Amino acid sequence: MKLRMLPPALEDLEEAGQFYENSQKELGQRFMTELIGEIDSLRYRAGIHRVCLGYHRLLVHRFPFAVFYKIISEEVIVFRVLDCRCDPKWIQAKLGDPEDRP
C-alpha cells in the first residue's frame, strides 16, 4: 500500500527526534529509526490498529508515541505523530476538529 506523511507529521517526528537527541547522545537517532520502522510497517499492516479520535492509532513499542493515520483510496496517510504522555485534550486539539477531517 502507498504511504504518505503529511507535513505536520514530519514536523512532529523531527521535533521529537531533536528532543531525544538533546536528552541523550544517539537517543534521537534510535527514536527516528524506531519510528520510521513502525511507520513503514503501515504499508503492510494498516487498518489493524484501534480507531481513536477518528484515526487509526499505532502505538510505538519503545517510545511513548502514537502514529495517527487514515486509509483513503488505497493510501495510508499519516496525519500526526504525537507524544502519548500529553494531555488528551492537547492531542485532540493537535488532531483538529473531527468535522474538518477527511
N, CA, C and O atoms as a GROMACS GRO file, in nm:
protein
  408
    1MET      N    1   0.084  -0.117   0.000
    1MET     CA    2   0.000   0.000   0.000
    1MET      C    3   0.090   0.124   0.000
    1MET      O    4   0.197   0.124   0.060
    2LYS      N    5   0.045   0.227  -0.066
    2LYS     CA    6   0.119   0.353  -0.072
    2LYS      C    7   0.111   0.423   0.064
    2LYS      O    8   0.009   0.416   0.132
    3LEU      N    9   0.219   0.492   0.101
    3LEU     CA   10   0.227   0.560   0.230
    3LEU      C   11   0.267   0.705   0.208
    3LEU      O   12   0.359   0.736   0.132
    4ARG      N   13   0.195   0.795   0.277
    4ARG     CA   14   0.226   0.938   0.266
    4ARG      C   15   0.219   1.000   0.406
    4ARG      O   16   0.126   0.975   0.483
    5MET      N   17   0.320   1.081   0.436
    5MET     CA   18   0.320   1.154   0.563
    5MET      C   19   0.293   1.301   0.534
    5MET      O   20   0.360   1.362   0.451
    6LEU      N   21   0.196   1.357   0.603
    6LEU     CA   22   0.164   1.498   0.587
    6LEU      C   23   0.268   1.584   0.659
    6LEU      O   24   0.332   1.536   0.753
    7PRO      N   25   0.286   1.709   0.617
    7PRO     CA   26   0.385   1.796   0.681
    7PRO      C   27   0.376   1.805   0.834
    7PRO      O   28   0.481   1.804   0.899
    8PRO      N   29   0.257   1.813   0.895
    8PRO     CA   30   0.254   1.816   1.042
    8PRO      C   31   0.315   1.691   1.105
    8PRO      O   32   0.380   1.700   1.210
    9ALA      N   33   0.296   1.575   1.044
    9ALA     CA   34   0.354   1.451   1.096
    9ALA      C   35   0.506   1.454   1.085
    9ALA      O   36   0.577   1.411   1.177
   10LEU      N   37   0.557   1.503   0.974
   10LEU     CA   38   0.702   1.516   0.957
   10LEU      C   39   0.761   1.612   1.059
   10LEU      O   40   0.869   1.588   1.114
   11GLU      N   41   0.690   1.722   1.084
   11GLU     CA   42   0.736   1.818   1.185
   11GLU      C   43   0.734   1.756   1.324
   11GLU      O   44   0.827   1.777   1.402
   12ASP      N   45   0.629   1.680   1.356
   12ASP     CA   46   0.622   1.612   1.485
   12ASP      C   47   0.742   1.519   1.503
   12ASP      O   48   0.804   1.518   1.609
   13LEU      N   49   0.772   1.443   1.401
   13LEU     CA   50   0.880   1.346   1.405
   13LEU      C   51   1.015   1.416   1.426
   13LEU      O   52   1.096   1.373   1.508
   14GLU      N   53   1.037   1.522   1.353
   14GLU     CA   54   1.163   1.598   1.364
   14GLU      C   55   1.178   1.661   1.502
   14GLU      O   56   1.285   1.655   1.562
   15GLU      N   57   1.072   1.720   1.552
   15GLU     CA   58   1.075   1.784   1.683
   15GLU      C   59   1.103   1.683   1.795
   15GLU      O   60   1.183   1.709   1.884
   16ALA      N   61   1.036   1.569   1.789
   16ALA     CA   62   1.057   1.466   1.892
   16ALA      C   63   1.197   1.407   1.882
   16ALA      O   64   1.261   1.382   1.984
   17GLY      N   65   1.246   1.384   1.761
   17GLY     CA   66   1.382   1.332   1.744
   17GLY      C   67   1.485   1.427   1.801
   17GLY      O   68   1.581   1.384   1.864
   18GLN      N   69   1.465   1.556   1.780
   18GLN     CA   70   1.557   1.656   1.834
   18GLN      C   71   1.552   1.658   1.987
   18GLN      O   72   1.655   1.672   2.053
   19PHE      N   73   1.432   1.645   2.042
   19PHE     CA   74   1.416   1.641   2.188
   19PHE      C   75   1.497   1.525   2.246
   19PHE      O   76   1.572   1.543   2.342
   20TYR      N   77   1.481   1.406   2.187
   20TYR     CA   78   1.553   1.289   2.239
   20TYR      C   79   1.704   1.302   2.219
   20TYR      O   80   1.781   1.259   2.304
   21GLU      N   81   1.746   1.360   2.108
   21GLU     CA   82   1.889   1.377   2.084
   21GLU      C   83   1.949   1.473   2.186
   21GLU      O   84   2.061   1.453   2.232
   22ASN      N   85   1.875   1.578   2.221
   22ASN     CA   86   1.922   1.672   2.322
   22ASN      C   87   1.924   1.610   2.462
   22ASN      O   88   2.000   1.653   2.548
   23SER      N   89   1.841   1.510   2.483
   23SER     CA   90   1.834   1.443   2.613
   23SER      C   91   1.952   1.348   2.636
   23SER      O   92   2.008   1.341   2.745
   24GLN      N   93   1.986   1.276   2.530
   24GLN     CA   94   2.094   1.176   2.541
   24GLN      C   95   2.153   1.152   2.403
   24GLN      O   96   2.080   1.135   2.305
   25LYS      N   97   2.284   1.151   2.396
   25LYS     CA   98   2.352   1.130   2.269
   25LYS      C   99   2.306   0.999   2.204
   25LYS      O  100   2.298   0.895   2.269
   26GLU      N  101   2.275   1.006   2.076
   26GLU     CA  102   2.230   0.896   1.991
   26GLU      C  103   2.089   0.845   2.021
   26GLU      O  104   2.039   0.758   1.949
   27LEU      N  105   2.023   0.898   2.124
   27LEU     CA  106   1.886   0.857   2.152
   27LEU      C  107   1.792   0.908   2.043
   27LEU      O  108   1.696   0.840   2.006
   28GLY      N  109   1.820   1.027   1.992
   28GLY     CA  110   1.739   1.081   1.882
   28GLY      C  111   1.744   0.993   1.759
   28GLY      O  112   1.643   0.972   1.692
   29GLN      N  113   1.863   0.941   1.728
   29GLN     CA  114   1.878   0.852   1.613
   29GLN      C  115   1.803   0.721   1.636
   29GLN      O  116   1.740   0.668   1.545
   30ARG      N  117   1.810   0.667   1.758
   30ARG     CA  118   1.736   0.545   1.789
   30ARG      C  119   1.585   0.569   1.778
   30ARG      O  120   1.511   0.485   1.727
   31PHE      N  121   1.541   0.686   1.825
   31PHE     CA  122   1.400   0.722   1.814
   31PHE      C  123   1.356   0.725   1.668
   31PHE      O  124   1.256   0.665   1.631
   32MET      N  125   1.434   0.795   1.586
   32MET     CA  126   1.398   0.807   1.444
   32MET      C  127   1.396   0.671   1.374
   32MET      O  128   1.306   0.643   1.295
   33THR      N  129   1.494   0.588   1.403
   33THR     CA  130   1.499   0.454   1.343
   33THR      C  131   1.376   0.373   1.383
   33THR      O  132   1.314   0.307   1.299
   34GLU      N  133   1.341   0.377   1.510
   34GLU     CA  134   1.224   0.303   1.560
   34GLU      C  135   1.095   0.354   1.494
   34GLU      O  136   1.014   0.275   1.446
   35LEU      N  137   1.078   0.486   1.494
   35LEU     CA  138   0.954   0.543   1.440
   35LEU      C  139   0.941   0.520   1.291
   35LEU      O  140   0.832   0.488   1.242
   36ILE      N  141   1.049   0.536   1.218
   36ILE     CA  142   1.043   0.515   1.073
   36ILE      C  143   1.010   0.370   1.043
   36ILE      O  144   0.934   0.342   0.950
   37GLY      N  145   1.065   0.277   1.120
   37GLY     CA  146   1.032   0.136   1.102
   37GLY      C  147   0.885   0.108   1.130
   37GLY      O  148   0.819   0.036   1.055
   38GLU      N  149   0.834   0.166   1.238
   38GLU     CA  150   0.693   0.147   1.272
   38GLU      C  151   0.602   0.206   1.164
   38GLU      O  152   0.504   0.144   1.122
   39ILE      N  153   0.635   0.326   1.119
   39ILE     CA  154   0.554   0.391   1.016
   39ILE      C  155   0.560   0.312   0.886
   39ILE      O  156   0.458   0.293   0.819
   40ASP      N  157   0.679   0.264   0.849
   40ASP     CA  158   0.693   0.186   0.727
   40ASP      C  159   0.611   0.057   0.733
   40ASP      O  160   0.564   0.009   0.630
   41SER      N  161   0.594   0.000   0.853
   41SER     CA  162   0.516  -0.123   0.867
   41SER      C  163   0.369  -0.102   0.829
   41SER      O  164   0.298  -0.198   0.803
   42LEU      N  165   0.325   0.023   0.825
   42LEU     CA  166   0.187   0.051   0.787
   42LEU      C  167   0.158   0.013   0.642
   42LEU      O  168   0.043  -0.009   0.605
   43ARG      N  169   0.261   0.004   0.561
   43ARG     CA  170   0.241  -0.040   0.421
   43ARG      C  171   0.176  -0.178   0.416
   43ARG      O  172   0.103  -0.210   0.322
   44TYR      N  173   0.203  -0.259   0.519
   44TYR     CA  174   0.155  -0.398   0.521
   44TYR      C  175   0.051  -0.424   0.629
   44TYR      O  176  -0.027  -0.518   0.618
   45ARG      N  177   0.049  -0.341   0.734
   45ARG     CA  178  -0.038  -0.367   0.848
   45ARG      C  179  -0.140  -0.257   0.873
   45ARG      O  180  -0.204  -0.255   0.979
   46ALA      N  181  -0.157  -0.168   0.781
   46ALA     CA  182  -0.251  -0.057   0.800
   46ALA      C  183  -0.393  -0.111   0.820
   46ALA      O  184  -0.436  -0.205   0.754
   47GLY      N  185  -0.463  -0.048   0.911
   47GLY     CA  186  -0.602  -0.081   0.936
   47GLY      C  187  -0.624  -0.177   1.051
   47GLY      O  188  -0.738  -0.197   1.093
   48ILE      N  189  -0.517  -0.237   1.105
   48ILE     CA  190  -0.534  -0.332   1.216
   48ILE      C  191  -0.537  -0.262   1.352
   48ILE      O  192  -0.568  -0.324   1.453
   49HIS      N  193  -0.505  -0.134   1.353
   49HIS     CA  194  -0.495  -0.062   1.479
   49HIS      C  195  -0.628  -0.001   1.520
   49HIS      O  196  -0.712   0.032   1.436
   50ARG      N  197  -0.645   0.013   1.649
   50ARG     CA  198  -0.768   0.068   1.706
   50ARG      C  199  -0.793   0.210   1.653
   50ARG      O  200  -0.700   0.288   1.632
   51VAL      N  201  -0.920   0.242   1.633
   51VAL     CA  202  -0.958   0.377   1.593
   51VAL      C  203  -0.976   0.460   1.719
   51VAL      O  204  -1.046   0.421   1.812
   52CYS      N  205  -0.911   0.576   1.720
   52CYS     CA  206  -0.914   0.667   1.834
   52CYS      C  207  -0.924   0.809   1.780
   52CYS      O  208  -0.841   0.850   1.699
   53LEU      N  209  -1.023   0.883   1.824
   53LEU     CA  210  -1.044   1.022   1.781
   53LEU      C  211  -1.058   1.033   1.629
   53LEU      O  212  -1.020   1.134   1.570
   54GLY      N  213  -1.114   0.930   1.568
   54GLY     CA  214  -1.140   0.933   1.425
   54GLY      C  215  -1.025   0.886   1.337
   54GLY      O  216  -1.037   0.890   1.215
   55TYR      N  217  -0.914   0.841   1.397
   55TYR     CA  218  -0.797   0.794   1.324
   55TYR      C  219  -0.760   0.655   1.373
   55TYR      O  220  -0.790   0.618   1.487
   56HIS      N  221  -0.695   0.578   1.289
   56HIS     CA  222  -0.628   0.458   1.338
   56HIS      C  223  -0.509   0.507   1.419
   56HIS      O  224  -0.444   0.605   1.382
   57ARG      N  225  -0.480   0.438   1.530
   57ARG     CA  226  -0.371   0.481   1.618
   57ARG      C  227  -0.273   0.366   1.638
   57ARG      O  228  -0.305   0.266   1.703
   58LEU      N  229  -0.154   0.382   1.583
   58LEU     CA  230  -0.045   0.288   1.601
   58LEU      C  231   0.037   0.332   1.722
   58LEU      O  232   0.096   0.440   1.720
   59LEU      N  233   0.040   0.250   1.826
   59LEU     CA  234   0.122   0.280   1.943
   59LEU      C  235   0.262   0.225   1.921
   59LEU      O  236   0.279   0.108   1.889
   60VAL      N  237   0.361   0.311   1.938
   60VAL     CA  238   0.501   0.274   1.917
   60VAL      C  239   0.548   0.192   2.037
   60VAL      O  240   0.514   0.222   2.151
   61HIS      N  241   0.627   0.089   2.011
   61HIS     CA  242   0.667  -0.004   2.117
   61HIS      C  243   0.767   0.054   2.216
   61HIS      O  244   0.748   0.039   2.337
   62ARG      N  245   0.871   0.118   2.172
   62ARG     CA  246   0.980   0.158   2.262
   62ARG      C  247   0.975   0.303   2.308
   62ARG      O  248   1.053   0.344   2.395
   63PHE      N  249   0.887   0.380   2.252
   63PHE     CA  250   0.876   0.521   2.290
   63PHE      C  251   0.727   0.552   2.312
   63PHE      O  252   0.642   0.488   2.251
   64PRO      N  253   0.697   0.648   2.397
   64PRO     CA  254   0.556   0.678   2.428
   64PRO      C  255   0.489   0.766   2.323
   64PRO      O  256   0.438   0.874   2.354
   65PHE      N  257   0.489   0.720   2.200
   65PHE     CA  258   0.432   0.796   2.090
   65PHE      C  259   0.327   0.715   2.017
   65PHE      O  260   0.328   0.592   2.019
   66ALA      N  261   0.237   0.788   1.952
   66ALA     CA  262   0.134   0.726   1.869
   66ALA      C  263   0.136   0.789   1.731
   66ALA      O  264   0.157   0.910   1.716
   67VAL      N  265   0.115   0.706   1.631
   67VAL     CA  266   0.105   0.750   1.492
   67VAL      C  267  -0.043   0.747   1.457
   67VAL      O  268  -0.106   0.641   1.462
   68PHE      N  269  -0.097   0.860   1.420
   68PHE     CA  270  -0.238   0.872   1.383
   68PHE      C  271  -0.248   0.875   1.232
   68PHE      O  272  -0.188   0.960   1.166
   69TYR      N  273  -0.324   0.781   1.176
   69TYR     CA  274  -0.332   0.769   1.031
   69TYR      C  275  -0.472   0.729   0.987
   69TYR      O  276  -0.556   0.686   1.066
   70LYS      N  277  -0.494   0.746   0.857
   70LYS     CA  278  -0.618   0.701   0.793
   70LYS      C  279  -0.581   0.630   0.663
   70LYS      O  280  -0.475   0.653   0.606
   71ILE      N  281  -0.672   0.545   0.619
   71ILE     CA  282  -0.658   0.481   0.488
   71ILE      C  283  -0.761   0.545   0.398
   71ILE      O  284  -0.882   0.535   0.421
   72ILE      N  285  -0.712   0.610   0.294
   72ILE     CA  286  -0.800   0.680   0.200
   72ILE      C  287  -0.761   0.639   0.058
   72ILE      O  288  -0.648   0.663   0.016
   73SER      N  289  -0.853   0.578  -0.013
   73SER     CA  290  -0.830   0.537  -0.152
   73SER      C  291  -0.700   0.458  -0.169
   73SER      O  292  -0.615   0.495  -0.249
   74GLU      N  293  -0.686   0.350  -0.093
   74GLU     CA  294  -0.570   0.262  -0.104
   74GLU      C  295  -0.437   0.331  -0.068
   74GLU      O  296  -0.331   0.287  -0.112
   75GLU      N  297  -0.445   0.437   0.009
   75GLU     CA  298  -0.325   0.508   0.052
   75GLU      C  299  -0.331   0.527   0.204
   75GLU      O  300  -0.434   0.567   0.258
   76VAL      N  301  -0.220   0.499   0.271
   76VAL     CA  302  -0.209   0.524   0.414
   76VAL      C  303  -0.156   0.666   0.430
   76VAL      O  304  -0.048   0.698   0.380
   77ILE      N  305  -0.232   0.749   0.499
   77ILE     CA  306  -0.191   0.888   0.520
   77ILE      C  307  -0.167   0.909   0.668
   77ILE      O  308  -0.258   0.894   0.750
   78VAL      N  309  -0.043   0.944   0.702
   78VAL     CA  310  -0.006   0.971   0.841
   78VAL      C  311  -0.030   1.119   0.867
   78VAL      O  312   0.030   1.206   0.802
   79PHE      N  313  -0.119   1.147   0.962
   79PHE     CA  314  -0.156   1.284   0.993
   79PHE      C  315  -0.068   1.345   1.101
   79PHE      O  316  -0.022   1.459   1.088
   80ARG      N  317  -0.044   1.270   1.209
   80ARG     CA  318   0.034   1.323   1.322
   80ARG      C  319   0.111   1.210   1.388
   80ARG      O  320   0.074   1.093   1.379
   81VAL      N  321   0.221   1.247   1.454
   81VAL     CA  322   0.299   1.157   1.539
   81VAL      C  323   0.310   1.230   1.672
   81VAL      O  324   0.386   1.326   1.685
   82LEU      N  325   0.234   1.184   1.772
   82LEU     CA  326   0.218   1.261   1.896
   82LEU      C  327   0.260   1.183   2.020
   82LEU      O  328   0.251   1.061   2.026
   83ASP      N  329   0.308   1.259   2.118
   83ASP     CA  330   0.352   1.205   2.247
   83ASP      C  331   0.229   1.166   2.330
   83ASP      O  332   0.145   1.251   2.360
   84CYS      N  333   0.220   1.040   2.366
   84CYS     CA  334   0.105   0.990   2.442
   84CYS      C  335   0.103   1.038   2.587
   84CYS      O  336   0.002   1.022   2.656
   85ARG      N  337   0.213   1.095   2.634
   85ARG     CA  338   0.218   1.143   2.772
   85ARG      C  339   0.148   1.278   2.788
   85ARG      O  340   0.126   1.324   2.900
   86CYS      N  341   0.113   1.339   2.678
   86CYS     CA  342   0.048   1.470   2.682
   86CYS      C  343  -0.099   1.458   2.719
   86CYS      O  344  -0.159   1.351   2.707
   87ASP      N  345  -0.155   1.568   2.763
   87ASP     CA  346  -0.296   1.577   2.798
   87ASP      C  347  -0.381   1.535   2.677
   87ASP      O  348  -0.357   1.582   2.566
   88PRO      N  349  -0.478   1.447   2.697
   88PRO     CA  350  -0.564   1.404   2.586
   88PRO      C  351  -0.631   1.521   2.512
   88PRO      O  352  -0.655   1.512   2.392
   89LYS      N  353  -0.660   1.628   2.583
   89LYS     CA  354  -0.720   1.745   2.517
   89LYS      C  355  -0.620   1.810   2.421
   89LYS      O  356  -0.659   1.859   2.315
   90TRP      N  357  -0.493   1.810   2.459
   90TRP     CA  358  -0.388   1.863   2.370
   90TRP      C  359  -0.378   1.777   2.245
   90TRP      O  360  -0.368   1.829   2.134
   91ILE      N  361  -0.381   1.645   2.264
   91ILE     CA  362  -0.374   1.554   2.149
   91ILE      C  363  -0.494   1.576   2.057
   91ILE      O  364  -0.478   1.583   1.935
   92GLN      N  365  -0.611   1.587   2.115
   92GLN     CA  366  -0.732   1.610   2.035
   92GLN      C  367  -0.722   1.743   1.959
   92GLN      O  368  -0.762   1.751   1.843
   93ALA      N  369  -0.668   1.846   2.024
   93ALA     CA  370  -0.652   1.975   1.957
   93ALA      C  371  -0.553   1.965   1.841
   93ALA      O  372  -0.573   2.025   1.736
   94LYS      N  373  -0.447   1.889   1.860
   94LYS     CA  374  -0.347   1.871   1.752
   94LYS      C  375  -0.408   1.798   1.632
   94LYS      O  376  -0.373   1.825   1.518
   95LEU      N  377  -0.500   1.705   1.661
   95LEU     CA  378  -0.563   1.631   1.552
   95LEU      C  379  -0.670   1.714   1.481
   95LEU      O  380  -0.708   1.684   1.368
   96GLY      N  381  -0.719   1.818   1.548
   96GLY     CA  382  -0.817   1.906   1.485
   96GLY      C  383  -0.961   1.864   1.508
   96GLY      O  384  -0.988   1.763   1.573
   97ASP      N  385  -1.049   1.942   1.454
   97ASP     CA  386  -1.193   1.920   1.467
   97ASP      C  387  -1.234   1.799   1.383
   97ASP      O  388  -1.200   1.792   1.265
   98PRO      N  389  -1.307   1.705   1.443
   98PRO     CA  390  -1.349   1.586   1.366
   98PRO      C  391  -1.427   1.621   1.240
   98PRO      O  392  -1.423   1.546   1.142
   99GLU      N  393  -1.497   1.731   1.240
   99GLU     CA  394  -1.575   1.770   1.122
   99GLU      C  395  -1.486   1.814   1.005
   99GLU      O  396  -1.528   1.810   0.889
  100ASP      N  397  -1.363   1.855   1.035
  100ASP     CA  398  -1.271   1.902   0.930
  100ASP      C  399  -1.185   1.791   0.873
  100ASP      O  400  -1.111   1.814   0.777
  101ARG      N  401  -1.192   1.672   0.929
  101ARG     CA  402  -1.105   1.561   0.888
  101ARG      C  403  -1.158   1.498   0.759
  101ARG      O  404  -1.279   1.487   0.739
  102PRO      N  405  -1.064   1.458   0.672
  102PRO     CA  406  -1.107   1.388   0.550
  102PRO      C  407  -1.164   1.251   0.580
  102PRO      O  408  -1.204   1.180   0.488
   0.00000   0.00000   0.00000
